[in-house]
Structure formats: structure tokens, C-alpha cells
Amino acid sequence: MACPLPMEPAPALYVSDGYRVRLAPGVLAKALRLARVRAPLETGGLLLGAVVDGEAHVLAVTSPGRRAVRGRVGFEADRVRDNRLLGRVHPRLRYLGDWHTHPGGPARLSRTDEASVRECLGPDRPEVLHLLLSGPSAMQGHVVASVFTAVRGEAAIRRMEPAE
């Protein structure tokens, strides 16, 4: 299940079979601001944070970078810029996953999205998060935030549920 974008100051908590993800206050709001700037084109960036006691804490999202490729039904990140940025923030923040948008599209990952998420898995990265924002083509009004997690060795990418 996806949930309407919360705007409260408390961290948003998502869960799935023992996996827990907290989105810090302001993370969803910043992603939505970035989404609206590029709408109706898809956009995205990195999810940065820390893992504390087995719980992922998303503390920041990044913008897409100047060389990112945006389209109505696709987004390609500026990975050169992303890797430079990761080098600057590590070890204070670590890469937890990516985020992107579906303006005017569904609140589910496409096959291309799923393949991209799986490509991020590796021996040093057994779990990866993905935040998807979907809504009207202008990304105004009812926008839905969906959090997914991929785990190395598991066939399916999990949709996490917002905790009450």
C-alpha cells in the first residue's frame, strides 16, 4: 500500500517483514519540491542516511545533477556526479538507495525501475531502498510516496507499508 505524502514534522516509518525505514522530517518535502520543478518529466536522486540497530534512517535526498537525463517515462541519474557526492559525504552519510518520480504515472515500479534497483545490490550492499513519488503530471495535489526495499538473494522487491 502507498500512502499520501505526509507533511508532519515526525519521521515517517515504513515497515516490511522485519525491515524498518524512517524518513527524516523534510525528506519527502524536499523530494516533492524537486519533483515539482521538473514535472511533467521524471526526476530523482539519492537517498542518504545511516543504519542504526538494523533500521535504515533516510536523512537526506539529493537533486538529480546537471547531466541527469529526464523524460516523460524515464530518468537516468548523473552517476559521475552522484559518486563524487558520495565520496564527499561518506562516512557521515551513506548511500541507502535512490528515489524518482512518476508524474502522471502509477505508484508502482516499472520493470526498468526494478532492474535499476537490483543493479545497485552487491556484496557490500545487500539491501537497497527506493522511494517513488507518483501523482498528477504536475506533481500537485494528491502525491503518493511508496517505499520499496530490495534484498540480495530475494526474487521480489518488497513494497513497504507505512506504520500507523
C-alpha positions in Angstrom: 0.0 0.0 0.0 1.2 3.5 -0.7 0.3 6.5 1.4 -0.5 10.1 0.6 2.6 12.2 1.2 2.8 13.1 4.9 3.8 16.6 5.8 4.1 16.3 9.6 7.4 17.0 11.4 7.7 13.5 12.8 9.8 10.9 10.9 7.7 8.7 8.6 8.1 5.0 9.4 7.7 2.2 6.8 7.9 -1.5 7.6 8.0 -4.9 5.8 8.7 -8.3 7.4 11.2 -7.0 10.0 12.7 -4.3 7.8 12.2 -0.8 9.1 12.8 2.5 7.3 12.5 6.0 8.8 12.3 9.0 6.6 13.5 12.1 8.4 11.3 15.2 8.6 11.8 17.2 5.4 13.0 14.3 3.2 9.6 13.8 1.5 9.0 17.6 1.3 12.4 18.1 -0.4 11.8 15.3 -2.9 8.4 16.7 -3.7 9.9 20.2 -4.3 12.4 18.7 -6.7 9.7 16.7 -8.4 7.5 19.8 -9.0 10.4 21.7 -10.5 10.9 19.1 -13.3 7.3 17.9 -13.7 5.9 16.6 -16.0 9.3 15.0 -16.6 10.6 12.2 -14.3 13.4 13.2 -11.9 15.2 11.7 -8.9 18.3 11.4 -6.9 20.0 9.6 -4.0 18.7 8.5 -0.6 21.4 9.2 2.0 21.5 8.3 5.7 22.6 5.7 8.2 21.6 2.3 9.5 21.1 2.2 13.3 20.3 -1.0 15.1 19.2 -2.6 11.8 16.8 0.3 11.0 17.5 2.5 7.9 17.3 6.2 8.6 16.9 8.3 5.4 18.3 11.7 6.4 18.7 13.4 3.1 17.8 13.3 -0.6 19.8 14.8 -3.4 18.9 16.6 -6.6 19.4 14.8 -9.9 22.5 16.6 -11.1 23.0 18.6 -14.2 23.8 15.7 -16.5 20.8 13.5 -15.5 18.5 12.6 -18.4 14.9 13.3 -17.7 11.9 12.2 -19.8 8.2 11.7 -19.6 8.7 7.9 -18.9 12.3 7.7 -17.8 15.1 9.0 -15.7 18.8 8.3 -15.9 20.9 9.6 -13.0 24.1 11.5 -13.3 26.2 8.7 -11.7 29.5 10.5 -12.1 28.2 13.4 -10.0 26.5 11.0 -7.6 29.7 9.1 -7.0 31.6 12.3 -6.3 29.0 13.4 -3.9 29.1 10.1 -2.1 32.8 10.4 -1.7 32.3 13.8 0.0 29.6 12.8 2.5 31.0 9.3 3.4 31.3 8.2 6.3 28.9 10.8 7.8 26.1 9.6 5.4 26.0 6.5 3.3 24.1 5.5 0.2 20.8 3.8 1.1 19.2 3.8 -2.3 17.6 6.1 -4.9 14.4 8.0 -5.4 12.5 9.0 -8.5 9.1 10.2 -9.7 6.2 9.0 -11.9 4.4 12.3 -12.9 1.0 11.2 -14.2 2.1 7.5 -13.7 1.4 4.6 -11.3 2.6 4.2 -7.8 4.5 1.0 -8.7 7.9 0.3 -10.1 8.2 -0.5 -13.8 10.3 -3.4 -15.0 13.1 -0.9 -15.8 12.8 0.6 -12.3 13.1 -2.9 -10.8 16.2 -3.7 -12.9 17.8 -0.5 -11.9 17.1 -1.2 -8.2 18.6 -4.7 -8.5 21.7 -3.3 -10.2 22.6 -1.4 -7.0 22.8 -4.7 -5.0 26.2 -6.2 -4.4 28.4 -7.9 -1.8 28.9 -4.6 0.0 25.3 -3.5 -0.4 23.0 -6.4 0.4 19.9 -4.2 0.7 18.8 -1.1 -1.3 15.9 1.3 -0.7 13.8 3.0 -3.4 11.4 5.9 -2.8 8.9 6.5 -5.6 6.7 9.6 -5.7 3.7 9.4 -8.1 0.8 11.7 -8.7 -0.7 14.1 -11.3 1.6 15.1 -14.1 2.3 18.5 -12.4 3.0 16.6 -9.1 0.5 18.9 -7.4 -2.4 17.7 -5.3 -2.6 14.1 -4.3 1.0 12.8 -4.5 1.7 9.3 -3.2 5.0 8.2 -1.5 5.9 4.5 -1.9 9.0 2.9 -0.3 10.5 -0.3 -1.6 13.4 -2.4 -0.5 15.4 -5.0 -2.5 17.4 -7.6 -0.6 20.2 -9.6 -2.3 19.0 -13.2 -2.8 15.3 -12.4 -2.8 13.4 -12.5 -6.1 10.8 -9.9 -5.2 11.3 -6.3 -4.4 9.2 -5.5 -1.3 6.7 -2.6 -1.1 7.0 -1.3 2.5 3.9 -0.3 4.4 3.5 3.0 6.3 3.3 2.2 10.0 0.4 3.8 11.9 
